[in-house]
């Protein structure tokens, strides 16, 4: 097998190993066995457990972003893009399970500067995607211009982390597909620019009232 392909195969098999138990309990023997290699062979591709953990962690961000970018390519409205991304994430919680657990394992190891930086890179990319989508919506008059796009992006990721925790802790039945869809739609409408109907009609007031409870974290920072 070509070296690069073998590296990818080792990373994929290691994902399940790292997700299944704490980083400290994983041994190179476990990683080699999962990859179908001997320990000496594993060291030909990675210098050790930490190097393999970092490579596995760094591989999760691009995978998720590729899915989001495919959705964005197919959806015209930026707010519909975020709704579609959120619903897709809900629909595939089970298949994302190993990646989600890996991220949580990494959070418990953030005292290590290299692990913290790898995790930071992933979340920075996620926030960047969402905030850029919102900025595009502002330019097109679809998204409220008074929102802080990066703060909203973090809120959006927080919703995803909530879904992950509910799934991980066995509370998934409390948020069925219909409820998740409604949750996403309410969040979407909170961000949408008021329709200009000439004056402050009931439609505009309804959108404003819906957004009002959330205004405290969404105000534009001074100078923005």
N, C-alpha and C positions, 0 to 999 in steps of 0.2 A: 504494500500500500504506500502511495506517495506520502512523504513526511507531513506536508500540510494537511492532507486529508486525515492522516492518523492523529494529528494534533486536534483537529476538530472533533474526531470521534472520541478522543480521551476527554475533551471538555464536556461533551454531551453526556457521557457516562458518569462523569464526576458530578454533574449537576444534581443528579438524584442522590448521590452519596452525601454531598455537602448539605442538601436540603433535609435529609433524614435525621441528622444528629448535629450536635454542636461542633463547631470547628475544632475545638481542642480534642474531641474524642475521635476524629477522623484520622486514620493512619495511612501512610503511603501504601501499605499492603492492601487496605480496603480499596483504594483508588486503582491500584494496579489490577486487582481481581475484577473490578467492575469493567475495566477496559479490556480485559482478556490478555493482560501482559504480565511479565515478571516485574518485580520492583526495579532491577537493574535496567530493564528495557524502558520503564517509565521515565527514569532519569535521563534517558537520551533525548527526551522531548521537553521535560520541565525540570528545573533545578531542584524542586522540592514541593512540598505540600502548599506552601504559601504562594509560590509562583503559579501553581495550578488553580488555586482558589481565586487569585486575582484575575487570571485569564477567564475563568468561568463566570465570575461576577461581571467583568467587562463585556462579556458576550451577551448578557441579558438585555442591556439597554438597546443596542442596535436591532435586536430581534423585535422588540416591542415597537420601536420607532418605525421599522419597515411596515408593520401592520397599519400603524396610524397614517403613515404617508400614503399607503395604498388607498385607505379610506378617503383621505383628503383629496386624492386625485380624482376620485369618482363622485365626490359631493361638492356642489357649487357653493352653497351658503356656508360661511365659516361656523355659524352656530349649529347648523345641521351636522357639520363635520364633528364638532365636539359631542353632540348628542349621539351620533353614530359610533364614535370611539368609545363612549361610556357604555353604551348598550352592548357593543361587541365585547368589551372587557367583561361585562356581567355574564354574557352568554358563554364565555370561554374560561370562567374562573377555574374549572377543574383542570383544564389543560395548562393553565398558567401556574398551577399550584407549586410546582418545583421552583420556578423562578421567584415566586412570591416568598416562599420559605427561605430561599437563598438570600434574598434581600434582607429579610428579618435577621437571619444569622449574621449577616454582615453588620447590621446595626449594632448587634451585641459586641462586635469587635472593633468599634470605631476608635478605640484608644490607639490602635495601630495606625499610624499616619498613612501608610500605603493603602490599607483597606478603606479607610475613611475617604481618601482621594478617589479611589475607584468607584465607591458608592456615590460620592459627590458628582462625579462625571455623569453617571447615569441619570441622577435626578436633575442635574443642570440641563441635560439634553431634553428631558421630559418637560420641564418648565419652559424651556426655550420654544419647543414645538407649540405648546398651548398658548403662550403669550404672543408668539408670532401669528398664530391663527386669529387671536383676538384683535391684534393690531390691524390685520387685514380687514377684519369686520368693521373696525372703526373707520378705516379709510373709505369703506364702501357705504358708510352710514347705517350699518346693520347693528353694530354693537355700541352701547352707551360710551360716549367719549370721556365721561367723568370717572371711569373705572381704572384702577391700577391693574394693568394686565398681568404683571407678575404675581401680585397678591391673589388675583382670581385663579391664576394657573396653579398656585399652591393649594387653593381651596379645591380645585378640580382633582388634583392628585390625592388630596385628603379624602375625597369621596371614594376614590379607588382603593385606598388603604383601608377605609371602613368596610368596603365589600370584602376585601381580603381577610380582615379580622373576623367578620361574621362567618365567612366560609370556614376559616381555620378553626374557630371555636364552636362550630356546630349550630350557629344561629341563622344559617342560610334560609331556612323555611320562613323566617320572619319578613323576608323581603323577596316576594315572588317577582316574576317577570313583569307583571302589570304594575306593581308598586315601584319597581326599579325604573320602568319607563316613565311613570308619572314624576318621580323624583328628578329624573334627568330633564324632563320637560319644564318643570318649575324652575330649575336652575338655569336652563336655557332662556326662559322668558325674563328672568331676573336681569340677564345681561343685555337683552335686546333693546335697542334704541326705541323710544316712544314713537308710535306712528303719528305723523303730523296730520291732524284732521281739521285744523283750523280752530284754534282755541283749546281749552282744556276740557275736552269732552269726556264722557264716561270711559271710553276705551283707553285714553291716555292716563286718566286717573287710576284705572285698574292696574295698569302696568306699574305706575309709580308706587301705588300702595303695596303691590307685590314685592317690589324691590326694596322698599323702605326699611324693613327689619334687618336687611343685610348691608345697609349703607356704611355702617361703622368700620368694616375692614376693607371697604372697596374704594375709599376716597383717594383721589390722586394726591400723591405726596407733593409738598411744596416744591415748586420749580419744575415740575413735570409738565 
